[in-house]
Amino acid sequence: MHIAPQLDGGQSALWNGPAGRAWVAMQEVLDRMFEPFAQVLLDAATREPARRVLDVGCGAGGTTLALAGRLGSHGDCLGVDVSEPLVALARARARETGAQVGFTCADAETHAFEPESFDLVVSRFGVMFFGDPVRAFANLRRAARDGAALRLVAWRSPLENSFMTAAERAVAALLPPLAAATPNGPGQFAFADSARVHAILAQSGWIDIEIRRLDRDCTFAERDLLPYLTQMGSLGRALPGLDASTRERVIEAARAAFQPYVHGPDVRFTAACWQVDARASSVREHA
């Protein structure tokens, strides 16, 4: 399978604009929600003889900080993200905790990492936004030592993640049509096709590729549901442009759509993802 590059769809502007600001505002909620996936990456750091770890698409740094805590004084962790607001928050959190961890605001697709310097590369929902994923993973391969481990968590299809699409479906009749997603283009579900993910990694210098279904139950407080649905995703970006009456109807419809996920004081849903594991090939023609 040949993987054609896609335009980045304005990902840098998005993550340095409304999406980045929303993730900063919802950092504590999102860290709790996605904590089961952070554990998957922490397990990789424990299993591997990792001393230098790269966290791709680190966001506000929750996973990077947890990795640094797991590795202790013998480890060295670097988080990289294209979003300046999120990296600023990650650095502030590191200062507050005194964690020995670094954060770089850069595009991992093109950033000049120190060659052959990492023995573990991880990502929690951070690799689906590359315009040219083969180029990006080849760049990450250059940053990895021969035999270094790669572990990713990425979303499967939107059909399998009804919680993540509930708001858009509920308000579709109340809003102008949203721009259709480009097939396989950068975005939340860009890695839904496991065969495509396998091809991306194989073409960029990774071997021993294993892709398995990873379903985890996620939870956050019901009191945070309204802030979540009014700030996150395409609905969160659309609401500021609506008149007060339409905004009220949209929020009411969206909130009703999430009622099946409300269980007393908690919101619960199952996230359908891929766990992707691979190793850096020693064959240098991929570099």
C-alpha positions in Angstrom: 0.0 0.0 0.0 1.4 3.4 -1.0 0.6 6.2 1.4 0.0 9.5 -0.3 0.8 12.7 1.7 -2.2 14.8 2.7 -2.4 18.5 3.4 -2.2 19.1 7.1 -5.7 20.7 7.1 -4.4 23.7 9.1 -3.5 21.5 12.1 -0.9 23.9 13.3 -3.3 26.8 13.3 -6.0 24.6 14.9 -3.8 23.4 17.8 -2.3 26.9 18.4 -5.8 28.3 18.3 -9.2 27.0 19.4 -8.3 23.3 19.9 -5.2 24.1 21.9 -7.1 26.6 24.1 -9.8 24.0 24.7 -7.4 21.3 25.7 -5.6 23.7 28.1 -9.0 24.6 29.7 -10.0 20.9 30.0 -6.6 19.5 30.9 -7.6 18.0 34.2 -10.8 16.4 32.8 -8.9 14.9 29.8 -6.1 13.6 31.9 -8.6 11.7 34.0 -10.6 10.6 31.0 -7.6 9.1 29.2 -5.7 7.8 32.2 -6.3 4.2 31.2 -4.3 4.8 28.0 -1.5 6.5 29.9 -1.1 3.3 31.8 -0.7 1.4 28.5 2.3 3.6 27.7 3.7 3.4 31.2 3.6 -0.4 30.9 5.8 -0.1 27.8 8.3 2.0 29.7 8.5 -0.6 32.4 8.8 -3.5 30.0 11.5 -1.9 27.9 15.0 -1.0 29.0 14.1 2.6 28.4 16.3 5.4 29.5 15.5 8.1 27.0 11.8 8.4 25.9 10.1 10.6 23.3 6.4 11.4 23.8 5.0 12.5 20.4 2.0 14.9 20.5 2.5 15.2 24.3 -0.2 17.9 24.7 -0.3 19.3 28.2 2.4 16.8 29.3 0.4 14.4 31.5 1.8 11.2 30.0 5.3 12.6 29.7 5.3 13.6 33.4 4.0 10.2 34.3 6.7 8.5 32.3 9.4 10.6 33.9 8.0 9.6 37.3 8.1 6.0 36.3 11.7 6.1 35.1 13.0 8.2 37.9 16.5 9.6 38.0 17.7 7.0 35.5 15.4 8.2 32.8 15.2 11.2 30.4 11.9 12.2 28.9 11.1 14.7 26.1 7.6 15.7 25.1 7.0 17.3 21.7 3.9 19.0 20.5 3.0 21.6 17.8 0.7 23.5 20.2 2.4 26.4 22.0 -0.4 26.8 24.6 -0.2 23.1 25.5 3.6 23.1 25.7 3.5 26.2 27.9 1.1 24.4 30.2 3.3 21.2 30.2 6.3 23.2 31.1 4.4 25.0 33.9 3.3 21.6 35.3 6.9 20.3 35.2 8.1 23.4 37.1 5.4 22.8 39.7 6.3 19.2 40.3 10.0 19.6 39.9 10.0 16.8 37.3 13.2 16.4 35.3 11.5 16.4 31.9 11.8 18.5 28.7 9.2 19.9 26.4 9.7 21.1 22.8 7.2 23.0 20.7 7.8 21.6 17.2 6.3 19.5 14.5 7.5 16.0 15.0 7.2 15.4 11.2 10.1 17.8 10.5 11.8 18.6 13.7 15.6 17.9 13.8 15.8 15.5 16.7 19.1 14.3 17.9 19.8 11.2 15.7 19.6 7.8 17.3 18.9 9.2 20.7 15.7 7.6 22.0 15.1 4.0 23.0 11.3 4.3 23.4 8.9 6.4 21.3 5.3 6.7 22.6 2.2 8.6 21.8 -1.3 8.9 23.3 -3.6 10.2 20.5 -0.8 12.4 19.1 0.2 10.9 15.7 -3.1 11.1 13.7 -2.5 14.7 12.6 0.6 14.4 10.3 0.2 15.7 6.8 2.7 13.1 5.6 2.7 10.3 8.1 5.4 8.3 6.3 7.7 11.3 6.4 6.8 11.8 10.1 7.5 8.2 11.1 10.7 8.1 9.1 11.8 11.2 11.0 10.9 9.5 14.3 12.9 6.5 13.1 15.9 8.6 12.6 15.5 9.9 16.2 15.4 6.3 17.5 18.2 3.9 18.2 18.3 0.6 16.3 15.9 -1.7 18.0 14.1 1.0 19.9 10.5 0.4 20.8 7.5 2.3 19.5 4.1 2.2 21.2 1.1 4.2 20.1 -2.5 4.5 21.0 -4.8 5.8 18.3 -8.5 5.9 17.7 -10.3 3.3 15.6 -13.2 4.3 13.5 -15.9 6.9 14.3 -18.5 4.2 14.0 -16.9 2.4 16.9 -16.6 5.6 19.0 -20.2 6.9 19.3 -19.3 9.0 22.3 -16.8 11.0 20.3 -19.4 11.7 17.5 -22.5 12.1 19.7 -22.5 15.9 19.7 -22.0 16.4 16.0 -24.8 13.9 15.2 -27.2 15.4 17.7 -26.8 19.0 16.4 -26.4 18.3 12.7 -29.9 19.6 11.8 -29.3 22.8 13.8 -26.1 23.9 12.3 -24.8 24.6 8.7 -23.1 21.5 7.3 -19.6 21.0 8.7 -16.7 20.5 6.3 -16.4 16.8 5.4 -13.3 15.1 6.7 -10.7 14.2 4.0 -10.5 10.4 3.8 -7.3 9.4 5.6 -6.5 13.1 6.1 -5.1 14.5 9.4 -7.6 14.2 12.2 -8.8 12.2 15.1 -9.7 9.1 13.1 -6.9 9.2 10.6 -5.5 5.9 11.9 -8.8 4.0 11.8 -7.6 1.6 9.1 -5.1 -0.7 10.7 -3.8 -1.9 7.3 -2.9 1.7 6.4 -1.2 2.2 9.8 0.9 -1.0 9.2 1.9 0.3 5.8 2.9 3.7 7.1 5.2 2.1 9.7 6.6 -0.4 7.3 7.4 2.3 4.7 9.1 4.5 7.3 11.6 2.0 8.8 9.7 0.2 11.5 9.6 -3.6 11.9 7.9 -6.2 14.1 4.7 -4.3 13.8 1.8 -5.5 15.9 -1.6 -3.8 15.9 -4.3 -5.0 18.3 -7.7 -3.7 19.4 -7.6 -1.8 22.6 -10.9 -1.0 24.3 -10.8 0.9 27.6 -13.6 2.2 29.8 -13.2 6.0 30.4 -14.7 8.1 33.1 -15.0 11.7 34.1 -17.3 13.7 36.4 -20.8 14.5 35.2 -20.3 18.1 36.4 -17.7 18.5 33.7 -19.9 17.2 30.9 -21.3 20.6 29.9 -17.9 22.3 29.7 -16.6 19.3 27.8 -19.3 19.4 25.1 -19.3 23.2 24.8 -15.5 23.5 24.4 -14.2 20.4 22.7 -14.3 19.4 19.1 -16.1 21.0 16.2 -19.1 21.8 18.3 -17.0 23.8 20.7 -15.5 25.7 17.8 -18.9 26.4 16.3 -20.7 27.7 19.4 -19.1 31.1 19.6 -20.4 32.0 16.2 -24.0 31.3 17.0 -26.7 33.7 18.2 -28.0 33.1 21.7 -31.2 31.3 20.8 -29.5 28.9 18.4 -26.7 28.3 20.9 -29.1 27.4 23.6 -31.0 24.9 21.3 -27.7 23.4 20.2 -26.4 22.9 23.7 -29.7 21.4 24.8 -29.7 18.9 21.9 -26.0 18.0 22.5 -26.5 17.5 26.3 -29.5 15.2 25.7 -27.4 13.1 23.3 -25.0 12.3 26.1 -27.6 11.3 28.6 -27.1 7.5 27.9 -23.5 7.9 29.1 -24.4 9.6 32.4 -24.4 7.2 35.4 -25.1 9.2 38.6 -22.1 11.4 39.3 -20.0 10.0 36.4 -19.9 10.0 32.6 -18.7 6.7 31.3 -18.0 5.4 27.8 -15.8 2.8 26.1 -13.0 4.2 23.9 -12.3 1.9 20.9 -8.6 2.3 19.9 -5.6 0.6 18.5 -2.5 -0.3 20.4 0.4 -0.2 17.9 3.8 -1.7 18.8 6.9 -1.8 16.6 10.6 -1.7 16.6 13.1 0.5 14.8 14.8 -1.4 12.0 18.5 -1.4 11.8 18.3 -1.2 8.0 19.5 2.3 7.3 18.0 2.7 3.9 14.9 3.9 5.6 16.7 6.8 7.2 
